[in-house]
Amino acid sequence: MFPSISVKKVVKLHLYVIVLFFIILAGLSLRTSDISRDNFDNTIKLHNRSALVNKALYKLMETRGDVLFMKTAMLTNQVPNQQVINSINNNNKEIRSIVSQWIKEPKMATYSQELSERTGAIFIKVLDNYMVYLENLQQNTSVIDDADALIVQLETLIAEYSSIADNLMQEFDVKADYSHYTLVIALVIITALYIKI
């Protein structure tokens, strides 16, 4: 026959089991919380970096419009508009600052960093072309055509960067969902086991 087990020992065993279940759930909860916090932080950083490059592209398109306006004005022998020239100069400075900040922001993958550096170099080249034209409005406008060709490359690279960013955000969501469901499943299993004890 099996030795009889006292009520005191049974109660103590139950308490040990409850403590063990509590520790497991607490650990899973903390892990889920850490993953959620990291995902949130990474998503915010990724969103901010995407916003930077999109802002730079928007400003560049504004600058392109001003440069083409100046080109048309010169072809029709109009006096250069100082307000438009000031706008080009101001955007030039702002875009360079934004692009520099974007490149310096730490990326989550080596390729993303390389992509941002290549994209940044094209931003600067386009701006350099516009500044060359602005210095001598009577010169050959081939630099504007060169800038347009570079902008096509620029848009392709930014689209690739945006695609990578979107994929990463989706991965963060999947990771967060997986952690949440793991915690729920663990809670259900532990509850079922406890009921049987």
N, C-alpha and C positions, 0 to 999 in steps of 0.2 A: 504493500500500500504506500501511496505517496504521503509524505509527512504533511500534516495539516499546516496551513499557512494562516497566521494570525491576521485579524482585521487591520491591525496597526501596520503590518508589512504591506498589505494590499493597498491601504491608503497611501503609504509612503511611495509605493511603486507608481501609483496613479499620479502622484505629485511630480515624480521624476519625469514621467512621460509628458505631463503637461508642460513642465519647464523645458523639456527637449523640443516639443512642438513650438513653444513660444520662441525659443532661440532660433529655430529654423525659419519661422515666419518673419521674425525681426530681421534676420540676415537677408532674406529675400526682399523684404520691404526696403531696406537700406540700399541694396543693390539696384533695385528698380528706381528708387529715388535718385541715385547717382547717375544712372543712365539717362533718366528723363532730364535732369539738370544739364548734363553734358550735351545732350541732343538739342536742348533749348538754346544753350550758349552757342553751340556750333552753327545752328540755324540762323541765329541773329547775326553772327559774324559773317556768315556766307551771304546773307541778305544785304548786309551793309557793303560788302565788297562788290556785289553785283550792282548795287545802287550807285556806287562810285563810278564804275566803268560806263554805266548807262548815262550818268550825268555828264561825263566827259564827252561821250559820243553826241549827246544832245547839244552841248555847247559847241562842239566841232561843226555840227550841221548848221548852227546859227552863224558861225564864222564863215563857213562856205557860202552861205547865202549873202553875207555882207561882201565877201570877196567878189562874187559874181555880180553883185550890184555895182561895185567899183569898176569891174571890167566893162560892164555895159555903159557906165557913165563915161569912161575914157574913150570907148569906141564912138560915142556920140558927142565927143568933145565937151563934155560937161565939166564944171569945176569939181574937184574932189570934195566929197562931203566929210567934213572934219568929225562929225558925230559918228559916222559909220567907221571911220578910221580909228576913233577912240574905242568903239565897240570891239573891233578886231583885236586891237592891242590888249584890251582888258580880258577878253576871252582867251587870248593866247597865254597870258599869265595864269589865269585860273585853270585852264585845261592842263597846263604843265604841272601845276601844283597838285591837281586831282590825280593825274596819272602817276606822279611820283609817289603819292600816298598809297595808291592802289597797289603799285608794284611792291612797296615796302611791307604791306600787310602780309603776315605769315599765311601761307597757303597750306592746305591739307595734303597736297600731293606734289611731288617734284615736277610732274608734267604741268600742273596748274601754274606753278611758279614760272616755268619756262614759257608757257603760253602767255602769261601776263607780261613778261619781259619782251617777247616778240611783238605783242600788241602795242605795248608802250613805245617801243622803238618806232613803229609806224605812225603812231599819234604824233610823235615829235617830228618825224620827217615831213608829215603833212603840214604841220605848223611852220616848220622851217621854210617850206615852199611858199606858204602864204606870206610870211614875213619878207622873203626875198622879193616877192611881187610888190608888196606894200612899199618897200624901199625905193622902187623905181617903177612907177605905174605905166611908164611908156615902153617898158621892155616887152620882149616876146612873152606871150601868155602861156607858153608851153609848160611852165611850172604849175599852172593851175590844172592843166590836163594831167600832168604827172600826179598831182595830188588826188585828182578824181580816181585814177587807177589804184592808188594806194588805199583810198577809202573803201573801195570794193573788197580789197584784201582785209582791211580792218574789220569790216562788217562780218566777214566770214569767220575771222578769229574770235570776235566777240560772241557770235552765235554759238561757236564751239564751247567757249568758256561758260556761256549761259546754260548750255545743255549739260555740261559736267556739273554745274552748280545744282541744276534741277534734279539730276540723278542722285546727287549726294543728299539732298533734302528728302527724297523719297526713301533712301536708305535709312536716314535718321528716323523717319516715321515707322518703317518696318521694324527697326530695332526696338523702338519704344513699344510698339504693339506686342512684339514677341516677349518682352520683359513683363508687360502687363498680364498677358495670358499665362505666362509661366507662374506668376504669383497667384493668379486665380485658380489655376489647376492644382498648385501646391496646397492652397487653402482648402479646396474641395477634398483632396486626398487625405490631408491631415484631419479634417473634420470627420470624414468617413471612418478613418482608423480609430479616432477617439471614441466615436459612438459605439464601435464594436468592443472596445476595451471594457 
